[in-house]
Amino acid sequence: MNDLTERIAALSPEQRALFEAKLKRRGLSAPRSQDIPRRKGRGYPRLSFDQERIWLVDQIEPGNPAYNIFSVSRLNGRVDLPVMERALNEVVRRHETLRTTFTEIGGEPRQVIAPSLFIPLDVTDMRSEPAAERERLADALIREATSRSFDLARGPLARFGMVRVADEEFLLHYTVHHTCIDRWSADIIEAEMVAIYMAFLEGKPSPLPELPIQFADFAEWQRDWLQGEVLGEQIAYWRAQLDAVPHALELPTDRPRPPAQTFNGARRTVFLPKDALDQLKALARREQTTMFTLCLALYKTMLYRYTRQDDILVGVAVANRNRPETLGLIGYFLNMLVMRTNFSGDPTFRELLGREKEGVTGAFAHGEFPFGRLMQELKPRHDASRNPLFQVAYIYLDFETPGDIDKTGFTASPVLWDNGSSRFEMTLALTDFTEGLEVTIEYNTDLFDGATVGRMLGHFSSLVGAVVAHPDAR
């Protein structure tokens, strides 16, 4: 939590160094120095390209819960609920995107930013229920809250809730539509909430500096930036990279594919111990690459073994915060990059890793080109049963294990939560903790059984051991 609090404070040289190191570990480039200006006038800002893409999806299929971003934390200790509500709403005041809805003006989607908005903290007290039933009831309540749809035109597009399961035990949960935030933003919400709560608890004002820009400023800047020579160079790269891509990745499924893409999902997780993580990191150092790239090559190897297709495409979620003004902003900056790797010629894993390094380097050099704009340009073949260009995704995150939050009266720990949806057929999410590697597969339950995904996790774990021991094996 301390690292996250620093992220949203004014950037000192030490903080810049910290962020650059963290971005590098995640495979991202260091922040650039170009300023993003505040927008002129207070009209209805344009949407970013990827905001517009999700807005269009919502016009076709309103209220899809796969586009709900949510977080659940368990709080143990004393919690002042009115102060918590005030702290959360100070975050809403600071960030326009949490006060945003969407409308159409002249056939074009626009952001409507409310000058002020109060979002109540919906508190449910379970202490009157039998102790053995409280967790089950809390689970059902939070599952409903995190999967409930949003109306993008009416809003609000965020909701906060607290379930009290004992005198000093709470489950804090919030849900925000993806047009307004990404996963990095979720970290910022929690960091700001803690910093503000601590100050309010002591009767002090918020300690956080006002933001240099807002997300709508970024959206307007992005629209103006992606033109002319910049646009031409970006399009040329991605056209060459994605020329003659295969129509689909044909993973063996447990059931026939529905005629239209569905988003029903679940998650399975295994934990690789610290010694396995340390061996992977040692291999990455020897090969002069990042854990992000090494584990992406491992994932693609698993996909190749399942499909026997030489041409593997994976969608990779990247933070896309390469400018310092964006580091502390809540908003939908996340971009999806299509990472393509060719397995022809029976490569060794070491050779494959070299191909992956080259592909990752090129993709990140062109990583600010929005996926929504790429779709407009390439116009991939329409198939209602599949996501275009890629059907599987990859996420790599690294965290230091957070210590207890002192001075607040409570300790907080994240709760792994599943709201029953999956945006893609399969997503491999790796979380690098100091004590080991958490490996999660989110999967579409209309295609795969849980037992099948459990075997896949076992196969991935086996691949880790094999690659560490024999990186020159084919």
C-alpha positions as CSV (number, residue, x, y, z in Angstrom):
1,M,0.0,0.0,0.0
2,N,2.9,2.4,0.7
3,D,4.2,2.0,-2.9
4,L,0.7,2.6,-4.2
5,T,0.2,5.8,-2.1
6,E,3.5,7.1,-3.6
7,R,2.3,6.4,-7.0
8,I,-0.6,8.9,-6.7
9,A,1.5,11.6,-4.9
10,A,3.6,14.2,-6.7
11,L,6.4,12.4,-8.5
12,S,9.8,12.9,-6.8
13,P,13.0,11.7,-8.6
14,E,13.0,8.7,-6.3
15,Q,9.3,7.9,-7.2
16,R,10.2,8.3,-10.9
17,A,13.0,5.7,-10.5
18,L,10.6,3.4,-8.7
19,F,8.0,3.6,-11.4
20,E,10.5,3.2,-14.2
21,A,11.8,0.0,-12.5
22,K,8.3,-1.4,-12.0
23,L,7.3,-0.6,-15.6
24,K,10.5,-2.2,-16.9
25,R,9.8,-5.4,-14.9
26,R,6.3,-5.5,-16.5
27,G,7.8,-5.1,-19.9
28,L,6.7,-1.5,-20.3
29,S,8.7,1.5,-21.5
30,A,9.7,4.3,-19.1
31,P,7.4,7.3,-19.0
32,R,7.9,9.9,-21.7
33,S,8.2,13.6,-20.9
34,Q,5.7,15.0,-23.4
35,D,3.0,16.9,-21.6
36,I,-0.7,16.2,-22.1
37,P,-2.5,19.5,-22.0
38,R,-5.8,20.2,-20.2
39,R,-8.6,20.3,-22.7
40,K,-10.0,23.7,-23.7
41,G,-13.6,24.4,-22.8
42,R,-15.9,22.4,-20.6
43,G,-18.1,20.8,-23.3
44,Y,-18.7,17.1,-24.0
45,P,-15.3,15.5,-24.5
46,R,-14.7,12.8,-27.1
47,L,-14.1,9.2,-26.0
48,S,-10.7,7.6,-26.2
49,F,-10.5,5.0,-29.0
50,D,-10.9,2.0,-26.6
51,Q,-13.6,3.7,-24.6
52,E,-15.5,4.0,-27.9
53,R,-14.9,0.3,-28.7
54,I,-16.5,-0.8,-25.4
55,W,-19.2,1.8,-25.7
56,L,-20.1,0.3,-29.1
57,V,-20.1,-3.2,-27.7
58,D,-22.5,-2.0,-25.0
59,Q,-24.8,-0.6,-27.7
60,I,-25.1,-4.1,-29.2
61,E,-25.2,-6.0,-25.9
62,P,-26.2,-3.6,-23.1
63,G,-25.1,-4.4,-19.6
64,N,-22.6,-7.2,-20.3
65,P,-21.1,-7.9,-16.8
66,A,-17.8,-9.0,-18.5
67,Y,-17.0,-5.3,-18.6
68,N,-17.4,-4.8,-14.9
69,I,-14.1,-4.1,-13.1
70,F,-14.4,-5.0,-9.4
71,S,-12.4,-5.5,-6.3
72,V,-13.0,-7.2,-2.9
73,S,-10.9,-6.7,0.2
74,R,-11.3,-8.1,3.7
75,L,-10.8,-5.6,6.4
76,N,-10.0,-6.7,10.0
77,G,-10.1,-4.2,12.8
78,R,-12.0,-1.0,13.6
79,V,-13.6,0.7,10.5
80,D,-15.4,4.1,10.8
81,L,-18.0,3.6,8.1
82,P,-19.1,7.2,7.7
83,V,-15.4,8.3,7.3
84,M,-14.9,5.5,4.8
85,E,-17.9,6.7,2.8
86,R,-16.4,10.3,2.8
87,A,-13.0,9.0,1.7
88,L,-14.5,7.1,-1.2
89,N,-16.4,10.1,-2.3
90,E,-13.3,12.3,-2.1
91,V,-11.8,9.9,-4.7
92,V,-15.0,10.4,-6.8
93,R,-14.5,14.2,-6.5
94,R,-10.9,14.0,-7.5
95,H,-11.4,11.9,-10.7
96,E,-13.9,13.0,-13.3
97,T,-14.0,9.6,-14.9
98,L,-15.9,8.3,-11.8
99,R,-18.6,11.0,-12.5
100,T,-18.8,10.2,-16.2
101,T,-21.7,8.9,-18.3
102,F,-22.0,8.7,-22.1
103,T,-24.4,10.1,-24.7
104,E,-24.6,10.6,-28.4
105,I,-24.3,14.0,-30.0
106,G,-24.6,14.2,-33.8
107,G,-24.1,10.5,-34.1
108,E,-20.9,10.5,-32.1
109,P,-20.4,9.2,-28.5
110,R,-19.4,11.8,-26.0
111,Q,-18.5,11.9,-22.3
112,V,-20.9,13.7,-19.9
113,I,-19.1,14.7,-16.7
114,A,-21.2,15.5,-13.7
115,P,-19.8,18.5,-11.8
116,S,-20.4,16.6,-8.5
117,L,-21.7,13.2,-7.6
118,F,-22.2,11.4,-4.2
119,I,-22.1,7.6,-4.3
120,P,-23.4,6.0,-1.1
121,L,-21.5,3.2,0.6
122,D,-24.1,0.4,0.6
123,V,-23.6,-1.2,4.0
124,T,-25.1,-4.7,4.9
125,D,-24.8,-6.0,8.4
126,M,-24.7,-9.8,8.6
127,R,-24.1,-10.0,12.4
128,S,-27.7,-11.0,13.1
129,E,-27.3,-14.1,10.8
130,P,-26.0,-17.4,12.0
131,A,-22.2,-17.3,12.0
132,A,-22.0,-20.4,9.8
133,E,-24.1,-18.6,7.1
134,R,-22.5,-15.2,7.0
135,E,-19.8,-16.0,4.4
136,R,-22.2,-17.7,2.1
137,L,-24.7,-14.8,2.3
138,A,-21.9,-12.3,1.8
139,D,-20.7,-14.2,-1.2
140,A,-24.1,-14.1,-2.8
141,L,-24.6,-10.4,-2.1
142,I,-21.2,-9.4,-3.5
143,R,-21.6,-11.7,-6.5
144,E,-24.8,-9.9,-7.4
145,A,-23.3,-6.5,-6.9
146,T,-20.2,-7.2,-9.0
147,S,-22.3,-8.8,-11.9
148,R,-25.1,-6.2,-11.9
149,S,-25.2,-4.3,-15.2
150,F,-24.6,-0.6,-15.6
151,D,-26.6,1.9,-17.8
152,L,-23.9,3.9,-19.6
153,A,-26.3,6.7,-20.4
154,R,-27.8,7.1,-16.9
155,G,-25.1,6.1,-14.5
156,P,-23.6,6.3,-12.0
157,L,-21.0,3.9,-13.4
158,A,-19.5,3.0,-10.0
159,R,-20.9,1.5,-6.8
160,F,-19.4,0.9,-3.4
161,G,-20.5,-1.7,-0.8
162,M,-19.4,-3.0,2.6
163,V,-20.6,-6.2,4.2
164,R,-20.1,-6.5,8.0
165,V,-19.6,-10.1,8.9
166,A,-18.4,-9.6,12.5
167,D,-17.8,-6.7,14.9
168,E,-14.3,-6.1,13.5
169,E,-14.5,-7.9,10.1
170,F,-15.7,-6.4,6.9
171,L,-15.7,-7.1,3.2
172,L,-15.3,-3.9,1.1
173,H,-16.3,-4.2,-2.5
174,Y,-16.6,-1.8,-5.4
175,T,-17.6,-2.2,-9.1
176,V,-16.9,0.3,-11.9
177,H,-17.7,-0.1,-15.6
178,H,-14.6,-0.7,-17.8
179,T,-15.3,2.5,-19.8
180,C,-14.2,4.4,-16.7
181,I,-11.3,2.4,-15.2
182,D,-8.7,-0.4,-15.8
183,R,-6.9,-2.6,-13.3
184,W,-4.1,-0.1,-12.6
185,S,-6.9,2.4,-11.7
186,A,-8.2,-0.1,-9.2
187,D,-4.8,0.1,-7.4
188,I,-5.2,3.9,-7.4
189,I,-8.7,3.8,-6.0
190,E,-7.5,1.7,-3.1
191,A,-4.3,3.7,-2.5
192,E,-6.1,7.0,-2.5
193,M,-9.0,5.7,-0.3
194,V,-6.5,4.6,2.4
195,A,-4.5,7.8,2.3
196,I,-7.6,10.0,2.5
197,Y,-9.3,7.8,5.1
198,M,-6.2,8.1,7.4
199,A,-6.3,11.9,7.1
200,F,-10.1,12.2,7.6
201,L,-9.9,9.9,10.6
202,E,-7.6,12.4,12.2
203,G,-9.8,15.4,11.2
204,K,-7.3,16.5,8.6
205,P,-8.0,17.4,4.9
206,S,-7.0,15.1,2.1
207,P,-3.2,15.0,1.8
208,L,-3.3,14.3,-1.9
209,P,-2.3,17.0,-4.5
210,E,-4.8,18.0,-7.1
211,L,-4.4,16.1,-10.4
212,P,-2.5,17.7,-13.3
213,I,-5.0,16.5,-15.9
214,Q,-8.1,14.3,-16.1
215,F,-8.8,11.2,-18.2
216,A,-11.0,13.2,-20.6
217,D,-7.9,15.4,-21.3
218,F,-6.0,12.2,-22.3
219,A,-8.9,11.1,-24.5
220,E,-8.9,14.4,-26.4
221,W,-5.1,14.4,-26.6
222,Q,-5.1,10.8,-27.9
223,R,-7.5,11.7,-30.7
224,D,-5.4,14.7,-31.8
225,W,-2.1,12.9,-31.5
226,L,-3.0,9.8,-33.6
227,Q,-3.0,11.6,-36.9
228,G,-0.7,12.2,-39.9
229,E,2.8,10.8,-39.7
230,V,2.3,9.2,-36.3
231,L,-0.8,7.4,-37.5
232,G,0.8,6.2,-40.8
233,E,3.9,4.8,-39.0
234,Q,1.8,2.9,-36.4
235,I,-0.6,1.5,-39.0
236,A,2.3,0.3,-41.2
237,Y,3.9,-1.6,-38.3
238,W,0.7,-3.4,-37.3
239,R,-0.4,-4.2,-40.8
240,A,3.0,-5.9,-41.4
241,Q,2.8,-7.7,-38.0
242,L,-0.7,-9.0,-38.6
243,D,-0.6,-9.7,-42.3
244,A,-2.4,-13.0,-43.2
245,V,-3.1,-14.0,-39.6
246,P,-5.0,-17.3,-39.0
247,H,-8.7,-16.9,-38.5
248,A,-8.7,-18.5,-35.1
249,L,-6.8,-20.4,-32.4
250,E,-8.5,-23.8,-32.4
251,L,-8.2,-25.0,-28.8
252,P,-9.9,-28.3,-28.1
253,T,-13.1,-27.5,-26.2
254,D,-15.4,-29.7,-24.1
255,R,-18.5,-28.5,-25.8
256,P,-19.5,-27.2,-29.3
257,R,-18.9,-23.5,-29.8
258,P,-22.1,-21.5,-29.4
259,P,-23.1,-19.6,-32.6
260,A,-22.6,-16.2,-30.8
261,Q,-19.8,-15.4,-28.4
262,T,-20.7,-15.8,-24.8
263,F,-19.1,-14.4,-21.6
264,N,-20.0,-16.9,-18.9
265,G,-16.8,-17.7,-16.9
266,A,-15.0,-19.0,-13.9
267,R,-11.4,-19.2,-12.6
268,R,-9.0,-21.8,-11.5
269,T,-5.7,-21.0,-9.7
270,V,-2.5,-22.8,-8.6
271,F,0.5,-21.4,-6.7
272,L,4.0,-22.1,-7.8
273,P,6.4,-21.9,-4.8
274,K,9.3,-19.4,-4.4
275,D,11.9,-21.9,-5.6
276,A,10.2,-22.3,-9.0
277,L,9.8,-18.6,-9.3
278,D,13.5,-18.0,-8.4
279,Q,14.5,-20.6,-11.1
280,L,12.4,-18.8,-13.7
281,K,13.9,-15.4,-12.8
282,A,17.4,-16.9,-13.0
283,L,16.6,-18.2,-16.5
284,A,15.2,-14.8,-17.5
285,R,18.5,-13.1,-16.3
286,R,20.6,-15.6,-18.2
287,E,18.6,-14.9,-21.4
288,Q,18.6,-11.2,-20.8
289,T,14.9,-10.9,-20.9
290,T,12.0,-10.0,-18.6
291,M,9.7,-12.4,-16.7
292,F,6.9,-10.9,-18.7
293,T,8.4,-12.2,-22.0
294,L,9.6,-15.5,-20.6
295,C,6.2,-16.4,-19.2
296,L,4.5,-15.3,-22.4
297,A,6.7,-17.7,-24.3
298,L,5.8,-20.4,-21.8
299,Y,2.1,-19.7,-22.3
300,K,2.4,-19.8,-26.1
301,T,4.3,-23.0,-25.8
302,M,1.4,-24.6,-23.9
303,L,-1.1,-23.2,-26.5
304,Y,1.1,-24.7,-29.3
305,R,1.1,-28.1,-27.6
306,Y,-2.7,-28.0,-27.4
307,T,-3.4,-26.8,-30.9
308,R,-0.3,-27.7,-33.0
309,Q,-0.8,-24.5,-34.9
310,D,2.5,-22.8,-36.0
311,D,1.0,-19.3,-35.8
312,I,-0.1,-18.3,-32.3
313,L,-1.7,-15.0,-31.5
314,V,-2.3,-13.8,-27.9
315,G,-3.9,-10.6,-26.6
316,V,-1.7,-8.9,-24.0
317,A,-3.1,-6.3,-21.6
318,V,-0.6,-3.5,-21.0
319,A,-0.9,-0.5,-18.7
320,N,-0.3,2.1,-21.5
321,R,0.8,4.7,-19.0
322,N,4.0,5.9,-20.7
323,R,3.6,9.6,-19.6
324,P,4.0,10.7,-16.1
325,E,0.7,12.6,-16.0
326,T,-1.2,9.4,-16.4
327,L,0.4,7.4,-13.5
328,G,-1.9,8.7,-10.8
329,L,-5.1,8.9,-13.0
330,I,-8.1,6.7,-12.8
331,G,-9.3,5.9,-16.3
332,Y,-9.3,3.3,-19.1
333,F,-5.7,3.6,-20.3
334,L,-5.2,-0.2,-20.7
335,N,-4.4,-1.3,-24.2
336,M,-4.6,-4.8,-25.8
337,L,-1.6,-5.7,-28.0
338,V,-1.8,-8.6,-30.4
339,M,1.4,-10.7,-29.8
340,R,2.1,-13.1,-32.7
341,T,4.7,-15.8,-32.6
342,N,5.7,-18.4,-35.3
343,F,6.6,-21.9,-34.2
344,S,7.7,-23.2,-37.6
345,G,11.1,-25.0,-37.9
346,D,10.8,-26.9,-34.6
347,P,12.5,-24.3,-32.4
348,T,14.1,-25.0,-29.1
349,F,12.6,-23.0,-26.2
350,R,15.7,-20.8,-26.2
351,E,15.2,-20.0,-29.9
352,L,11.5,-19.4,-29.4
353,L,12.3,-17.0,-26.5
354,G,14.5,-15.1,-28.9
355,R,11.6,-14.8,-31.3
356,E,9.3,-13.7,-28.5
357,K,11.8,-11.0,-27.3
358,E,11.9,-9.5,-30.8
359,G,8.1,-9.5,-31.0
360,V,7.6,-8.0,-27.6
361,T,10.1,-5.3,-28.3
362,G,8.4,-4.3,-31.6
363,A,4.9,-4.4,-30.1
364,F,5.8,-2.2,-27.1
365,A,7.5,0.3,-29.4
366,H,4.1,0.7,-31.0
367,G,2.1,0.0,-27.9
368,E,0.2,3.3,-27.8
369,F,-1.7,2.4,-30.9
370,P,-5.2,1.7,-29.5
371,F,-6.7,-1.7,-30.1
372,G,-10.0,0.0,-31.0
373,R,-8.3,2.0,-33.7
374,L,-6.5,-1.1,-34.9
375,M,-9.9,-2.9,-35.4
376,Q,-11.2,0.0,-37.5
377,E,-8.1,-0.2,-39.7
378,L,-7.7,-3.9,-40.2
379,K,-11.4,-4.8,-40.3
380,P,-10.8,-8.5,-39.4
381,R,-13.2,-11.2,-40.7
382,H,-16.4,-11.1,-38.7
383,D,-17.3,-14.2,-36.7
384,A,-20.0,-13.8,-34.1
385,S,-18.7,-16.8,-32.2
386,R,-15.2,-15.5,-31.5
387,N,-13.3,-12.4,-30.4
388,P,-11.6,-10.9,-33.4
389,L,-7.8,-11.3,-34.0
390,F,-7.2,-13.2,-30.8
391,Q,-9.3,-15.5,-28.5
392,V,-6.9,-15.9,-25.6
393,A,-5.2,-13.3,-23.4
394,Y,-2.3,-12.9,-21.1
395,I,-1.6,-10.7,-18.0
396,Y,1.6,-10.5,-15.9
397,L,1.6,-8.5,-12.7
398,D,4.3,-8.2,-10.0
399,F,3.6,-7.2,-6.4
400,E,5.5,-7.0,-3.2
401,T,3.4,-8.7,-0.5
402,P,1.7,-5.8,1.3
403,G,2.2,-5.5,5.0
404,D,-0.5,-4.5,7.4
405,I,-1.9,-1.1,7.0
406,D,-1.2,0.7,10.3
407,K,-2.6,4.0,11.5
408,T,-6.0,3.2,10.0
409,G,-7.2,0.8,12.8
410,F,-7.6,-2.1,10.4
411,T,-5.6,-4.4,8.1
412,A,-6.6,-5.1,4.6
413,S,-6.0,-8.1,2.3
414,P,-7.3,-8.7,-1.2
415,V,-9.9,-11.4,-1.8
416,L,-9.7,-13.5,-5.0
417,W,-13.2,-13.0,-6.5
418,D,-15.0,-14.5,-9.5
419,N,-18.2,-12.8,-10.7
420,G,-19.0,-15.5,-13.2
421,S,-17.8,-13.9,-16.4
422,S,-14.9,-14.2,-18.8
423,R,-14.1,-11.6,-21.5
424,F,-12.1,-14.1,-23.6
425,E,-12.1,-17.9,-24.2
426,M,-9.1,-18.1,-21.8
427,T,-6.9,-15.7,-20.0
428,L,-3.7,-16.6,-18.2
429,A,-3.0,-14.2,-15.4
430,L,0.3,-14.5,-13.6
431,T,0.9,-12.6,-10.3
432,D,4.5,-12.4,-9.1
433,F,4.5,-12.2,-5.4
434,T,7.7,-12.2,-3.3
435,E,6.8,-15.7,-2.0
436,G,5.8,-17.3,-5.3
437,L,3.9,-17.2,-8.6
438,E,0.1,-17.2,-8.6
439,V,-1.1,-18.8,-11.8
440,T,-4.8,-18.2,-12.7
441,I,-6.8,-19.2,-15.8
442,E,-10.0,-17.4,-16.3
443,Y,-12.1,-19.4,-18.9
444,N,-15.4,-19.5,-20.7
445,T,-17.6,-22.1,-19.0
446,D,-19.6,-22.6,-22.2
447,L,-16.5,-24.0,-23.8
448,F,-14.4,-25.6,-21.0
449,D,-15.0,-27.7,-17.9
450,G,-13.2,-26.8,-14.7
451,A,-11.4,-30.2,-14.7
452,T,-10.0,-29.4,-18.2
453,V,-8.7,-26.1,-17.0
454,G,-7.2,-27.7,-13.9
455,R,-5.3,-30.1,-16.2
456,M,-4.1,-27.1,-18.2
457,L,-2.7,-25.5,-15.0
458,G,-0.9,-28.7,-14.3
459,H,0.6,-28.8,-17.8
460,F,1.7,-25.2,-17.4
461,S,3.4,-26.0,-14.1
462,S,5.1,-29.0,-15.7
463,L,6.3,-26.8,-18.6
464,V,7.9,-24.4,-16.1
465,G,10.0,-27.2,-14.6
466,A,10.9,-28.6,-18.1
467,V,12.0,-25.3,-19.5
468,V,14.1,-24.4,-16.4
469,A,15.8,-27.7,-16.6
470,H,16.2,-28.0,-20.4
471,P,15.8,-24.6,-22.2
472,D,17.5,-26.1,-25.3
473,A,14.8,-28.8,-25.7
474,R,12.6,-28.5,-28.8
